[in-house]
Amino acid sequence: MSNDTEFRFGPATGVGSLPGGDAREAAKAVTGSFEDFPHLAELPARGPGADMIGRTAGLLVELYARVEPSGWRIGDRPGRDTRRARSWLVEDLDALEEFTQGYEGALKVQAVGPWTLAANLELRNGEAALSDPGACRDLAGSLAEGLRTHLAEVARRVPGARLVLQLDEPSLTAVLRGQVRSASGYRTHRAADRQVVEATLREVVGVHAAGPVVVHSCAPDVPFALLRRAGAAGVSFDASLLTERDDDVIGEAVESGTALFAGVVPAVDGPLSDPAGSVMGVRTLWRRLGLRPELLAQVVTVTPACGLAGASPAYARRALAHCVRAARSLADNPE
């Protein structure tokens, strides 16, 4: 779905991952913190299959992956690693369902997008799927089918939810710039054609016809304009990586109705500023762009800078609560 002007995202949410391995504790923390916009927690510390790539590989239809010493590799049939990935996901969905009884509102689920998947999933020869245009097409098609099934399952479990799909694309900039390393490490794969990248993203974004899609990347130089053209209703990014070079594309995105998921709370343990200080950069950006202050709370959702898997459990809980307070500060004092 392209820019969904009727849809209102919540004021704050998480990116996806949390520390620890207890699905019920994670679901409780997320739903307790983000009453208006919870998300399906990811717990990569549990091991292969709970990690970002393995979790999404478990969603693929008629494509399977297994763990090799070098990473996840496409195989011929579902094996132990696929079963484990699917089992973790069911556990997480069970926990989410338990803590969202009667919930009505926005609910976010995450999966790796087609280009980060292609950059990180190996073919049988050990090279990234990115090296083979046919493999990239097959992967995107399989992912699209898997996401349809996944979204339908979440909708069945939480029938009052308005689902938001987040596609994680941290490797997208490297794919566009030809910076993804080959298996040998001595060369890089050719830069992907921007039109092909956009068309493939549009295909995967299109699976969620009933709701908006947000694309997340905590890498520098997020391609805002390309994502907007591909149909993303929102872009999620690490706000600390923005420079004034990004002003024009962000201004165009806001004016075209794109939501901004501003990652302003550090994703690793450290001191937290006061809530107003956390969103000061967003207010400064707004003034630079000459945008109306009252738009801020409508357009911006406050998040951590990236997933919280690398944080301590105590810090992760503080960071979630801090996102909510920072969002409240933004709404109360947009100037």
C-alpha angles and dihedrals in degrees: 000000000000124000104339103204093180094054117091116201117209121263094250140009142156128264096233120265127081133181123259133037108257110109094193093051090049094049090047092051094048097045091042092052101038105042091164101039117018123171138207105267122229120208109193093170088080088075139241111006093029091066120097098259096039093048092055092041086060089060095056119114118227090349122093135188137200134192118261126177088262095049139271116348130188112248139182102256141012111278139172094297093053091047091049092050091050092046093053090050093051089050090052092047091050090054093046091050091051093054098041099056107150092002117154119184144056116339123180128212124184136213134165112265123239098261099047087046091051091049093050106034114082127219119227090271091059096251121121116268083240088077092067120058091200091053090050090054093047091048093050092048093048091047092050091053092046092050092052090056093043094050091048090052093050090047090052092051096044103029095174094056126107099215124225117193117211117198112202110217108166091145095050097098091049090049091052093047099044093246100129107114123232122239091266091051090224097102141021131237117257116268111266118245108262093222091053090047091051094046092049092049090048090054093052094041088053093065090077098063091152097060148007128292123216122196116213128201127160091189123104122266100028107197096238096171094049091049091049091052090048089060103261110158091199141015123216117204147156102264092203090068095058119109131187086263086073094055098094097049092045091049090050090048093052093046090051091053100260115152118228120220098198114202100209103145115081113251096215132058116286142107117310119219121223113287093255090052092053092060097037091102091054091051090048091051090050092053091047090052093047091233122157111266092223088064091064099082091042096051105031127073113187118227140158113277090254140337116320098224091114095052129090115259091247093051092045090056091048091048093053092050090045091055089057093049092046091051090051089052090052092051095044096045110024092162 
